[in-house]
Amino acid sequence: MRRLRRSRLQSCKGSITDRDLAGSAGYTAAMRASTLIQYLAPQKTLSRIVRAATRWTFRPWKDFLIGCVLRRYHVDMAEAAQPDPHAYSSFNAFFTRTLRDGARHAEGDTSTILCPADGRISQIGRIKQGRILQAKGRDYTAAELLADTDAADKYRDGCFATIYLSPRDYHRVHMPLAGELVETAHVPGRLFSVAPGPVADVPNLFARNERLVCYFRGPHGPFAVVMVGAMLVSGISTVWSGTVIPPYARRVTRQDWRGRGIRLARMAEMARFEMGSTVIVLLPGGQLDASLASEAPVRVGQGLGHLSPAGNQGTIAQTGATSGAA
């Protein structure tokens, strides 16, 4: 039987509470009006409404929603396993569509860090003394993101990649490296939009939003993949346990998967978002591609860099500056 531990944020081992973040997450004079509205909006109620609306199978309704996205975002349906947009039973089925065989390939060898999702680089680079770059002039800590100071120690001087998925993108998330699932943590929080505007405006945004932290142990060492929820993102699901969010959490919920034999190959599907969001990869060390910068388009399987040599996972070697090293 799965060993499930539920503990309140303040009593959880090394946990960081959303209340702790609130003091540093206030409004700023430069914040745009669209972001200010999100502080007041019923974020989770809106997301529940979207969840119901995107699952309605009434043909005129789902075809209308699909058509709106196709026209506005110029979605490339030629890559989909089912290229006919009207063949999907609901908008959610269209949004979480699979790709045709051969649409994506894994670059490099087993030490190449793969991009886990289609989208754009939000930020990428070094974790400096436990701090991760969110946007120009803003950062947050790995401990805040993971809601666990002990787990964050592994990544204190490591590297990270933050990938933003827009509505036009393929919304399944794949493994950046081969690994065995060790633990997951469902961390409660808000549901701010993760579009570039709010990311620039809202302090500690990724460490404030509801999220699912997935810890893996691979041949080259540990790594974490964080699925960050967002405004109107109606769900997050994984290949090992199905729908995880909703329900929305009231406290950190940790689940121990050791001994369950959940081993995923490099490039294998691991999870999916229902509507656009953000995925963050944390590694204890590695050498990142210096040509990648904020807003660079990326695809599943694209190489983001290489792992450090065995035994040197506590350091990071970069041959050039990246957006995270600024």
N, C-alpha and C positions, 0 to 999 in steps of 0.2 A: 504494500500500500504506500502511496505517496506520503511523504512526511511533510505535512503542511504546518507552518508556524505563522500565526498571526500575532503581531505585537504592535502596541501603540507606538507612534513615531517617537515620542519622548522616552520610551523605555527600550526601544530597539537598539541592538548593539551598534554603537558608533553612528546612529542615525542623525540626520539633519532634518528638522521639521520645516514645513512651508511657513509656519508662523515665524521661525527664525529668519526666514528670507524676507518677510514682509517689511521689515524696517528699512531694507536697502532697495525695496521695489516700489517706491512712491512715484508720483507724477513728476515730470520735469517741464519747465517752461517751453522747451523746444519740441515737446511731444506733439505729434500731429493729431488732429481732431478724430480721425478714424481709429486711432489707437486708444484715445481717451474713452471713446464710446465703448470699447471692449471691456474696460474696467467695470462699467455699469451694466453691460448686457448679461442676461441669464445664459451664460455660456453652455452649460450642460443641458438646459432645457432646449435650447436651439439645436444642439447636437442630437438630442433624442428625436426631435421633429424631423431632422434631416435623415436620420436612420430609418424612420418609418416611410418617409417620402421616397427614398431611393430604393426601397424594397417593394414598392407598389408595382404590381405586374399589369396594371391597366394599360393596354397598348398605347393609346394616344398620349397618356401621361409620360410613360417611360421613353417613348420615341421623341417627345418634345424635349425632355431633359437631355437625352443623348445628342439630339440635334444641336442644342444650344452649346454643348461642350465642343462638338466637332467643329462648329463654325467659329467659335471664339478662340479656341486653342489649336486648331489645325492638327488634330490628332492623326498620326500615321497608322491607319488601320491595315495597311499592307503587311505590317509586322505581326499582326494578331493571328492566333490560330484560327479564329473565326473572323474573317475580314468584313462580314456583313454586320453593320452596327445594329440593324433592326432585328437580327436573329437572337439577340440577348433577351432573356426573360424579364430583366429589370435593369434599372440604371446601375445598381450595385454590381450585377453580373458583368455589365459592360466595363465598369470602372476597374474591376479586379480581374480583367481578362488575362488569359495566358498568351504567351507569344508562340509563334510557329517555331518548329524545330530549326535550329541553326541561326535564329535571329540574334543570338548573343553567344560570344565565345570567351572563355577564360584566357587571359593573357599570361605569359611568363610561366614560371615553374611553381612548385609548391611553396616557395618562400616569397612569392609575389603577393602583396596585399591587394585584393581585388575590391573594386567599388561595389558596394552591396545593392545599389539601386540606380535606376535612371533618374536624372535630375540635373541639378547644378551644385557646384561646390558653394556652400555657405561660407565655411572657413576650413582651413586645413593647416596643420603645422605642429609645432612643439607644444607640449604641456609644460609650462614653466613654473616649477615649484608648486605643482598641483593646480595651477590656474589655466583655464581654457578660454581662448578668444571666442567671443560671441559675435561682435561687430566692432568697428572702429571705436575705441574709447570704452568698450564694455567687455568684461570677462566674468567668469564664474568659476567655482572650484569643482574639481572632480568629485569631492566629497558631497557637495550639494547636489550634483547631477545624480550620483549613485545612491544618495541618502544613506551613506555608510562610509565613515572615515577610515575604517580598517581596510575595506575593499579598495578604497581610493589610493592607498599607499603604494600599491603596485604600479600605478600610473603617474606618480608624482612628477617624474621627469621623462615621460613617454611621449607618444604622439597621438594625434586625433584627426579624424576627418568627419565633417558635418555636411550631409547631403540633403538638399531641399528638393522635395518632390512636388511639382506643380500639377494642376488638374490634367495637363496634357500627357503626363508621363505614365509609363508602366508602373503599377503600384505594388508589385511583389518584391520582397526583400530577400536577397540571397546571401550566402555565407561568404565573408571576405577571406576566410581561411578554413581549412578542415578543423573540426573540433567536436568535443563531447560536451553536451549541456551539463553544467554543474548546478546552477541555481538560477531562479528568476526572482525578481522583486517588482511587484506592482506598486508604484509610488503615487499617492494621491496628489492632486494639484489643480490648477486652473486650466483653462483651455483657450489661451490667447492664440491668435493666428500666428503661424510661423513664416508668413511671407516676409520679404526683405524689410518692409517698413516697420512692422512691430518688432522684428528682431533688432533693428537699430534703436528702437525707442524704449522697449520694456527691459528694465534691468533683470538679469538672471532668468530670462524667459525660459530657456530649456530646462533649467533647474526648478522652475515653478510649475510648469505644465504637467498634467497627468502623463505617466510614462511607464513603459515596461523595460526593465533592465535585464538583459540576458547574459549570463556569465558562461564562458566556454573555456575548456582546457584543450589545447591543441598540441601537436607534436613539437612545436617550437615555443610553447609557453601559453600563458593565459591571455585572453582578450575578452572584451565586452562589447555588445551591440545594444544600443539604447534606442527603442522605438518611442518617439515623442508624439503624444497626442496634440491636437490643435482644435481651434474653433471649427465647428461643423464636421470634423472627422468623426464619423459615426461608429467606428470600431477598429480594433486591432486584433488580429488572430494569428496563431502560430501553427506550424505543421504538427507539433507534438501535443497540443491541448485544445485546439480549436479557438473559439472566441474567448478572449481574455478581457477585453474592454469593449463594451460595458459588460458587467456593472462597473460603475465608478467606485474607486476605493475611498474609504474613510480613514484608513491607516495603512501603513506599509504592510504588504502581504508577501512573505517570502516562501518560496517553495523549493525544497531540496530535491534535485533530480539525480543525485549521485546513485550509481548502481542501477539506473533504469535503462542503460544501454542506448541512450539517444545520441547517436553519432551522426553527424551531418558532414557530407563531403564538401570540399571547396567548390563553390559556385552553386551548391544545392539551394533550393528555395527553403527559407526558414520562417517567413512570416509575410503578412500583407496588411496594408492600410486600406481602409474604406473611406476614401477621399484623401486629398493630399496632405502631406506632413513632412517630418524630418527624421532621419536616422543618423545616429552618431556612433562611430567606431572608436574604441580606445584600445591602445596597445602599450605595453611597457617600454617598447623601443622600436626603432625601425629607421629606414632611410626613405624619405618621401620624395616624390617626383617634384623637383623644383620648378617645373614649367606649369604646374597647376596653381591656380589662384582663385580668389573669390569670384563667383559668377561663371566660372568655366563649366561648360556642359560636360556631363559624364554619363556613362552607360554601365549597366551591370556587366561585370567581368573585366572592365578596364583596369589596368594596373595603376594603383595609387602610389606604389613604392615597394620596398623590399624589407623583410625582417632583418634585424641585426644578426650577426653570427651567433650560433648557440653559445650560451653562457654569457652573452653580453646584452640580454634583453632589458637590463635596467638602464641602458643608455640610448641615446638617439644620435644618429649620424646623418646630417643633411649636407648635400653638396651645394645647395644654394638656398636663398631665402624663399619662403612661401608666405602666404597671407597670414598664417598663424605665427610666423616668426618675426612679424613686424613689431 
